[in-house]
Amino acid sequence: MSKDYTKIIRDISQYTAEMKKVAPETMNGFYALAKAATADNALDKKTKELIALAIGVTQRCDGCIGFHVKALRDLGTSREELCDVLSMCVYMGGGPALMYAADALRAYDQFEA
């Protein structure tokens, strides 16, 4: 089974746009929360995205992996930095985290292309 993370985030984006039409207050609230939480503050945006990816991996969320890996690629994160965070995910989450850590690395390679 091979996942296409570029397709996963494209598909999710299509339906979050649909949700915004039906529930604009909820979606605007979510986007405002995301903007505030990811802004540079005591931690920089890249560090926050690495944390978000770790949570996505350990929670086994394909969409989270796709969106946060893409953001990390856009922020210039190296493959080695990504693997360092994924190693922490495996340490803290065991075998199930390893399966999604491998998927996160796959996502990184797909967004590199």
Chimera marker file (.cmm) of the C-alpha trace (Angstrom):
<marker_set name="trace">
<marker id="1" x="0.000" y="0.000" z="0.000" r="1" g="1" b="0" radius="0.5"/>
<marker id="2" x="1.452" y="3.310" z="-1.049" r="1" g="1" b="0" radius="0.5"/>
<marker id="3" x="-0.115" y="6.594" z="-0.027" r="1" g="1" b="0" radius="0.5"/>
<marker id="4" x="0.057" y="9.693" z="-2.181" r="1" g="1" b="0" radius="0.5"/>
<marker id="5" x="0.315" y="12.571" z="0.275" r="1" g="1" b="0" radius="0.5"/>
<marker id="6" x="0.029" y="15.233" z="-2.402" r="1" g="1" b="0" radius="0.5"/>
<marker id="7" x="-3.369" y="13.717" z="-3.302" r="1" g="1" b="0" radius="0.5"/>
<marker id="8" x="-4.384" y="13.282" z="0.343" r="1" g="1" b="0" radius="0.5"/>
<marker id="9" x="-3.919" y="16.972" z="1.155" r="1" g="1" b="0" radius="0.5"/>
<marker id="10" x="-5.518" y="18.045" z="-2.128" r="1" g="1" b="0" radius="0.5"/>
<marker id="11" x="-8.596" y="15.916" z="-1.367" r="1" g="1" b="0" radius="0.5"/>
<marker id="12" x="-8.832" y="17.147" z="2.222" r="1" g="1" b="0" radius="0.5"/>
<marker id="13" x="-8.418" y="20.760" z="1.103" r="1" g="1" b="0" radius="0.5"/>
<marker id="14" x="-11.314" y="20.330" z="-1.307" r="1" g="1" b="0" radius="0.5"/>
<marker id="15" x="-13.619" y="19.197" z="1.466" r="1" g="1" b="0" radius="0.5"/>
<marker id="16" x="-12.436" y="21.682" z="4.074" r="1" g="1" b="0" radius="0.5"/>
<marker id="17" x="-13.369" y="24.330" z="1.491" r="1" g="1" b="0" radius="0.5"/>
<marker id="18" x="-16.805" y="22.710" z="1.281" r="1" g="1" b="0" radius="0.5"/>
<marker id="19" x="-17.064" y="22.757" z="5.075" r="1" g="1" b="0" radius="0.5"/>
<marker id="20" x="-16.164" y="26.447" z="5.079" r="1" g="1" b="0" radius="0.5"/>
<marker id="21" x="-19.215" y="27.099" z="2.892" r="1" g="1" b="0" radius="0.5"/>
<marker id="22" x="-21.510" y="25.266" z="5.307" r="1" g="1" b="0" radius="0.5"/>
<marker id="23" x="-19.861" y="26.121" z="8.635" r="1" g="1" b="0" radius="0.5"/>
<marker id="24" x="-17.871" y="29.320" z="8.044" r="1" g="1" b="0" radius="0.5"/>
<marker id="25" x="-17.674" y="30.365" z="11.694" r="1" g="1" b="0" radius="0.5"/>
<marker id="26" x="-16.242" y="27.016" z="12.753" r="1" g="1" b="0" radius="0.5"/>
<marker id="27" x="-13.720" y="26.904" z="9.937" r="1" g="1" b="0" radius="0.5"/>
<marker id="28" x="-12.685" y="30.541" z="10.385" r="1" g="1" b="0" radius="0.5"/>
<marker id="29" x="-12.229" y="29.841" z="14.094" r="1" g="1" b="0" radius="0.5"/>
<marker id="30" x="-10.077" y="26.812" z="13.344" r="1" g="1" b="0" radius="0.5"/>
<marker id="31" x="-7.931" y="28.732" z="10.862" r="1" g="1" b="0" radius="0.5"/>
<marker id="32" x="-7.521" y="31.620" z="13.319" r="1" g="1" b="0" radius="0.5"/>
<marker id="33" x="-6.425" y="29.147" z="16.006" r="1" g="1" b="0" radius="0.5"/>
<marker id="34" x="-3.967" y="27.520" z="13.591" r="1" g="1" b="0" radius="0.5"/>
<marker id="35" x="-2.518" y="30.896" z="12.587" r="1" g="1" b="0" radius="0.5"/>
<marker id="36" x="-2.063" y="31.979" z="16.199" r="1" g="1" b="0" radius="0.5"/>
<marker id="37" x="-0.629" y="28.644" z="17.345" r="1" g="1" b="0" radius="0.5"/>
<marker id="38" x="1.912" y="28.400" z="14.518" r="1" g="1" b="0" radius="0.5"/>
<marker id="39" x="3.133" y="31.998" z="14.613" r="1" g="1" b="0" radius="0.5"/>
<marker id="40" x="6.730" y="32.658" z="15.620" r="1" g="1" b="0" radius="0.5"/>
<marker id="41" x="6.837" y="33.301" z="19.332" r="1" g="1" b="0" radius="0.5"/>
<marker id="42" x="8.948" y="31.630" z="22.038" r="1" g="1" b="0" radius="0.5"/>
<marker id="43" x="9.281" y="28.777" z="19.509" r="1" g="1" b="0" radius="0.5"/>
<marker id="44" x="9.774" y="29.392" z="15.809" r="1" g="1" b="0" radius="0.5"/>
<marker id="45" x="7.351" y="28.168" z="13.153" r="1" g="1" b="0" radius="0.5"/>
<marker id="46" x="9.626" y="25.308" z="12.086" r="1" g="1" b="0" radius="0.5"/>
<marker id="47" x="9.890" y="23.936" z="15.627" r="1" g="1" b="0" radius="0.5"/>
<marker id="48" x="6.126" y="24.149" z="16.002" r="1" g="1" b="0" radius="0.5"/>
<marker id="49" x="5.604" y="22.300" z="12.706" r="1" g="1" b="0" radius="0.5"/>
<marker id="50" x="7.997" y="19.556" z="13.861" r="1" g="1" b="0" radius="0.5"/>
<marker id="51" x="5.926" y="19.199" z="17.037" r="1" g="1" b="0" radius="0.5"/>
<marker id="52" x="2.705" y="19.113" z="15.005" r="1" g="1" b="0" radius="0.5"/>
<marker id="53" x="4.155" y="16.406" z="12.767" r="1" g="1" b="0" radius="0.5"/>
<marker id="54" x="5.151" y="14.332" z="15.799" r="1" g="1" b="0" radius="0.5"/>
<marker id="55" x="1.617" y="14.565" z="17.124" r="1" g="1" b="0" radius="0.5"/>
<marker id="56" x="0.193" y="13.654" z="13.710" r="1" g="1" b="0" radius="0.5"/>
<marker id="57" x="2.459" y="10.605" z="13.452" r="1" g="1" b="0" radius="0.5"/>
<marker id="58" x="1.674" y="9.333" z="16.930" r="1" g="1" b="0" radius="0.5"/>
<marker id="59" x="-2.057" y="9.971" z="16.410" r="1" g="1" b="0" radius="0.5"/>
<marker id="60" x="-1.885" y="8.147" z="13.046" r="1" g="1" b="0" radius="0.5"/>
<marker id="61" x="-3.379" y="11.002" z="11.017" r="1" g="1" b="0" radius="0.5"/>
<marker id="62" x="-2.551" y="10.856" z="7.301" r="1" g="1" b="0" radius="0.5"/>
<marker id="63" x="-3.880" y="14.361" z="6.663" r="1" g="1" b="0" radius="0.5"/>
<marker id="64" x="-1.818" y="15.790" z="9.522" r="1" g="1" b="0" radius="0.5"/>
<marker id="65" x="1.288" y="14.079" z="8.168" r="1" g="1" b="0" radius="0.5"/>
<marker id="66" x="0.666" y="15.456" z="4.688" r="1" g="1" b="0" radius="0.5"/>
<marker id="67" x="-0.034" y="19.050" z="5.699" r="1" g="1" b="0" radius="0.5"/>
<marker id="68" x="2.761" y="19.304" z="8.262" r="1" g="1" b="0" radius="0.5"/>
<marker id="69" x="5.409" y="17.598" z="6.116" r="1" g="1" b="0" radius="0.5"/>
<marker id="70" x="4.528" y="19.949" z="3.249" r="1" g="1" b="0" radius="0.5"/>
<marker id="71" x="4.837" y="22.931" z="5.601" r="1" g="1" b="0" radius="0.5"/>
<marker id="72" x="8.186" y="21.613" z="6.843" r="1" g="1" b="0" radius="0.5"/>
<marker id="73" x="9.473" y="21.184" z="3.273" r="1" g="1" b="0" radius="0.5"/>
<marker id="74" x="8.366" y="24.748" z="2.531" r="1" g="1" b="0" radius="0.5"/>
<marker id="75" x="10.268" y="25.899" z="5.646" r="1" g="1" b="0" radius="0.5"/>
<marker id="76" x="13.468" y="24.238" z="4.417" r="1" g="1" b="0" radius="0.5"/>
<marker id="77" x="13.518" y="21.302" z="6.822" r="1" g="1" b="0" radius="0.5"/>
<marker id="78" x="16.128" y="18.729" z="5.852" r="1" g="1" b="0" radius="0.5"/>
<marker id="79" x="15.427" y="15.027" z="5.529" r="1" g="1" b="0" radius="0.5"/>
<marker id="80" x="17.837" y="14.465" z="8.440" r="1" g="1" b="0" radius="0.5"/>
<marker id="81" x="15.923" y="16.882" z="10.693" r="1" g="1" b="0" radius="0.5"/>
<marker id="82" x="12.688" y="15.152" z="9.774" r="1" g="1" b="0" radius="0.5"/>
<marker id="83" x="14.137" y="11.725" z="10.553" r="1" g="1" b="0" radius="0.5"/>
<marker id="84" x="15.415" y="12.987" z="13.905" r="1" g="1" b="0" radius="0.5"/>
<marker id="85" x="11.872" y="13.969" z="14.893" r="1" g="1" b="0" radius="0.5"/>
<marker id="86" x="10.489" y="10.714" z="13.482" r="1" g="1" b="0" radius="0.5"/>
<marker id="87" x="12.980" y="8.812" z="15.639" r="1" g="1" b="0" radius="0.5"/>
<marker id="88" x="11.489" y="10.503" z="18.696" r="1" g="1" b="0" radius="0.5"/>
<marker id="89" x="8.022" y="9.471" z="17.501" r="1" g="1" b="0" radius="0.5"/>
<marker id="90" x="9.113" y="5.848" z="17.282" r="1" g="1" b="0" radius="0.5"/>
<marker id="91" x="10.775" y="6.046" z="20.707" r="1" g="1" b="0" radius="0.5"/>
<marker id="92" x="7.622" y="7.460" z="22.305" r="1" g="1" b="0" radius="0.5"/>
<marker id="93" x="5.022" y="5.583" z="20.232" r="1" g="1" b="0" radius="0.5"/>
<marker id="94" x="6.575" y="2.198" z="19.488" r="1" g="1" b="0" radius="0.5"/>
<marker id="95" x="5.640" y="0.049" z="16.500" r="1" g="1" b="0" radius="0.5"/>
<marker id="96" x="2.469" y="1.906" z="15.454" r="1" g="1" b="0" radius="0.5"/>
<marker id="97" x="4.409" y="5.185" z="15.399" r="1" g="1" b="0" radius="0.5"/>
<marker id="98" x="7.101" y="3.525" z="13.266" r="1" g="1" b="0" radius="0.5"/>
<marker id="99" x="4.503" y="2.658" z="10.610" r="1" g="1" b="0" radius="0.5"/>
<marker id="100" x="3.389" y="6.295" z="10.385" r="1" g="1" b="0" radius="0.5"/>
<marker id="101" x="6.946" y="7.612" z="10.695" r="1" g="1" b="0" radius="0.5"/>
<marker id="102" x="7.739" y="5.629" z="7.532" r="1" g="1" b="0" radius="0.5"/>
<marker id="103" x="4.712" y="7.233" z="5.886" r="1" g="1" b="0" radius="0.5"/>
<marker id="104" x="5.901" y="10.704" z="6.949" r="1" g="1" b="0" radius="0.5"/>
<marker id="105" x="9.266" y="10.036" z="5.310" r="1" g="1" b="0" radius="0.5"/>
<marker id="106" x="7.402" y="8.882" z="2.185" r="1" g="1" b="0" radius="0.5"/>
<marker id="107" x="5.437" y="12.159" z="2.265" r="1" g="1" b="0" radius="0.5"/>
<marker id="108" x="8.700" y="14.144" z="2.530" r="1" g="1" b="0" radius="0.5"/>
<marker id="109" x="10.078" y="12.391" z="-0.540" r="1" g="1" b="0" radius="0.5"/>
<marker id="110" x="6.824" y="12.949" z="-2.450" r="1" g="1" b="0" radius="0.5"/>
<marker id="111" x="6.847" y="16.677" z="-1.706" r="1" g="1" b="0" radius="0.5"/>
<marker id="112" x="10.507" y="16.864" z="-2.756" r="1" g="1" b="0" radius="0.5"/>
<marker id="113" x="9.588" y="15.683" z="-6.240" r="1" g="1" b="0" radius="0.5"/>
<link id1="1" id2="2" r="1" g="1" b="0" radius="0.2"/>
<link id1="2" id2="3" r="1" g="1" b="0" radius="0.2"/>
<link id1="3" id2="4" r="1" g="1" b="0" radius="0.2"/>
<link id1="4" id2="5" r="1" g="1" b="0" radius="0.2"/>
<link id1="5" id2="6" r="1" g="1" b="0" radius="0.2"/>
<link id1="6" id2="7" r="1" g="1" b="0" radius="0.2"/>
<link id1="7" id2="8" r="1" g="1" b="0" radius="0.2"/>
<link id1="8" id2="9" r="1" g="1" b="0" radius="0.2"/>
<link id1="9" id2="10" r="1" g="1" b="0" radius="0.2"/>
<link id1="10" id2="11" r="1" g="1" b="0" radius="0.2"/>
<link id1="11" id2="12" r="1" g="1" b="0" radius="0.2"/>
<link id1="12" id2="13" r="1" g="1" b="0" radius="0.2"/>
<link id1="13" id2="14" r="1" g="1" b="0" radius="0.2"/>
<link id1="14" id2="15" r="1" g="1" b="0" radius="0.2"/>
<link id1="15" id2="16" r="1" g="1" b="0" radius="0.2"/>
<link id1="16" id2="17" r="1" g="1" b="0" radius="0.2"/>
<link id1="17" id2="18" r="1" g="1" b="0" radius="0.2"/>
<link id1="18" id2="19" r="1" g="1" b="0" radius="0.2"/>
<link id1="19" id2="20" r="1" g="1" b="0" radius="0.2"/>
<link id1="20" id2="21" r="1" g="1" b="0" radius="0.2"/>
<link id1="21" id2="22" r="1" g="1" b="0" radius="0.2"/>
<link id1="22" id2="23" r="1" g="1" b="0" radius="0.2"/>
<link id1="23" id2="24" r="1" g="1" b="0" radius="0.2"/>
<link id1="24" id2="25" r="1" g="1" b="0" radius="0.2"/>
<link id1="25" id2="26" r="1" g="1" b="0" radius="0.2"/>
<link id1="26" id2="27" r="1" g="1" b="0" radius="0.2"/>
<link id1="27" id2="28" r="1" g="1" b="0" radius="0.2"/>
<link id1="28" id2="29" r="1" g="1" b="0" radius="0.2"/>
<link id1="29" id2="30" r="1" g="1" b="0" radius="0.2"/>
<link id1="30" id2="31" r="1" g="1" b="0" radius="0.2"/>
<link id1="31" id2="32" r="1" g="1" b="0" radius="0.2"/>
<link id1="32" id2="33" r="1" g="1" b="0" radius="0.2"/>
<link id1="33" id2="34" r="1" g="1" b="0" radius="0.2"/>
<link id1="34" id2="35" r="1" g="1" b="0" radius="0.2"/>
<link id1="35" id2="36" r="1" g="1" b="0" radius="0.2"/>
<link id1="36" id2="37" r="1" g="1" b="0" radius="0.2"/>
<link id1="37" id2="38" r="1" g="1" b="0" radius="0.2"/>
<link id1="38" id2="39" r="1" g="1" b="0" radius="0.2"/>
<link id1="39" id2="40" r="1" g="1" b="0" radius="0.2"/>
<link id1="40" id2="41" r="1" g="1" b="0" radius="0.2"/>
<link id1="41" id2="42" r="1" g="1" b="0" radius="0.2"/>
<link id1="42" id2="43" r="1" g="1" b="0" radius="0.2"/>
<link id1="43" id2="44" r="1" g="1" b="0" radius="0.2"/>
<link id1="44" id2="45" r="1" g="1" b="0" radius="0.2"/>
<link id1="45" id2="46" r="1" g="1" b="0" radius="0.2"/>
<link id1="46" id2="47" r="1" g="1" b="0" radius="0.2"/>
<link id1="47" id2="48" r="1" g="1" b="0" radius="0.2"/>
<link id1="48" id2="49" r="1" g="1" b="0" radius="0.2"/>
<link id1="49" id2="50" r="1" g="1" b="0" radius="0.2"/>
<link id1="50" id2="51" r="1" g="1" b="0" radius="0.2"/>
<link id1="51" id2="52" r="1" g="1" b="0" radius="0.2"/>
<link id1="52" id2="53" r="1" g="1" b="0" radius="0.2"/>
<link id1="53" id2="54" r="1" g="1" b="0" radius="0.2"/>
<link id1="54" id2="55" r="1" g="1" b="0" radius="0.2"/>
<link id1="55" id2="56" r="1" g="1" b="0" radius="0.2"/>
<link id1="56" id2="57" r="1" g="1" b="0" radius="0.2"/>
<link id1="57" id2="58" r="1" g="1" b="0" radius="0.2"/>
<link id1="58" id2="59" r="1" g="1" b="0" radius="0.2"/>
<link id1="59" id2="60" r="1" g="1" b="0" radius="0.2"/>
<link id1="60" id2="61" r="1" g="1" b="0" radius="0.2"/>
<link id1="61" id2="62" r="1" g="1" b="0" radius="0.2"/>
<link id1="62" id2="63" r="1" g="1" b="0" radius="0.2"/>
<link id1="63" id2="64" r="1" g="1" b="0" radius="0.2"/>
<link id1="64" id2="65" r="1" g="1" b="0" radius="0.2"/>
<link id1="65" id2="66" r="1" g="1" b="0" radius="0.2"/>
<link id1="66" id2="67" r="1" g="1" b="0" radius="0.2"/>
<link id1="67" id2="68" r="1" g="1" b="0" radius="0.2"/>
<link id1="68" id2="69" r="1" g="1" b="0" radius="0.2"/>
<link id1="69" id2="70" r="1" g="1" b="0" radius="0.2"/>
<link id1="70" id2="71" r="1" g="1" b="0" radius="0.2"/>
<link id1="71" id2="72" r="1" g="1" b="0" radius="0.2"/>
<link id1="72" id2="73" r="1" g="1" b="0" radius="0.2"/>
<link id1="73" id2="74" r="1" g="1" b="0" radius="0.2"/>
<link id1="74" id2="75" r="1" g="1" b="0" radius="0.2"/>
<link id1="75" id2="76" r="1" g="1" b="0" radius="0.2"/>
<link id1="76" id2="77" r="1" g="1" b="0" radius="0.2"/>
<link id1="77" id2="78" r="1" g="1" b="0" radius="0.2"/>
<link id1="78" id2="79" r="1" g="1" b="0" radius="0.2"/>
<link id1="79" id2="80" r="1" g="1" b="0" radius="0.2"/>
<link id1="80" id2="81" r="1" g="1" b="0" radius="0.2"/>
<link id1="81" id2="82" r="1" g="1" b="0" radius="0.2"/>
<link id1="82" id2="83" r="1" g="1" b="0" radius="0.2"/>
<link id1="83" id2="84" r="1" g="1" b="0" radius="0.2"/>
<link id1="84" id2="85" r="1" g="1" b="0" radius="0.2"/>
<link id1="85" id2="86" r="1" g="1" b="0" radius="0.2"/>
<link id1="86" id2="87" r="1" g="1" b="0" radius="0.2"/>
<link id1="87" id2="88" r="1" g="1" b="0" radius="0.2"/>
<link id1="88" id2="89" r="1" g="1" b="0" radius="0.2"/>
<link id1="89" id2="90" r="1" g="1" b="0" radius="0.2"/>
<link id1="90" id2="91" r="1" g="1" b="0" radius="0.2"/>
<link id1="91" id2="92" r="1" g="1" b="0" radius="0.2"/>
<link id1="92" id2="93" r="1" g="1" b="0" radius="0.2"/>
<link id1="93" id2="94" r="1" g="1" b="0" radius="0.2"/>
<link id1="94" id2="95" r="1" g="1" b="0" radius="0.2"/>
<link id1="95" id2="96" r="1" g="1" b="0" radius="0.2"/>
<link id1="96" id2="97" r="1" g="1" b="0" radius="0.2"/>
<link id1="97" id2="98" r="1" g="1" b="0" radius="0.2"/>
<link id1="98" id2="99" r="1" g="1" b="0" radius="0.2"/>
<link id1="99" id2="100" r="1" g="1" b="0" radius="0.2"/>
<link id1="100" id2="101" r="1" g="1" b="0" radius="0.2"/>
<link id1="101" id2="102" r="1" g="1" b="0" radius="0.2"/>
<link id1="102" id2="103" r="1" g="1" b="0" radius="0.2"/>
<link id1="103" id2="104" r="1" g="1" b="0" radius="0.2"/>
<link id1="104" id2="105" r="1" g="1" b="0" radius="0.2"/>
<link id1="105" id2="106" r="1" g="1" b="0" radius="0.2"/>
<link id1="106" id2="107" r="1" g="1" b="0" radius="0.2"/>
<link id1="107" id2="108" r="1" g="1" b="0" radius="0.2"/>
<link id1="108" id2="109" r="1" g="1" b="0" radius="0.2"/>
<link id1="109" id2="110" r="1" g="1" b="0" radius="0.2"/>
<link id1="110" id2="111" r="1" g="1" b="0" radius="0.2"/>
<link id1="111" id2="112" r="1" g="1" b="0" radius="0.2"/>
<link id1="112" id2="113" r="1" g="1" b="0" radius="0.2"/>
</marker_set>
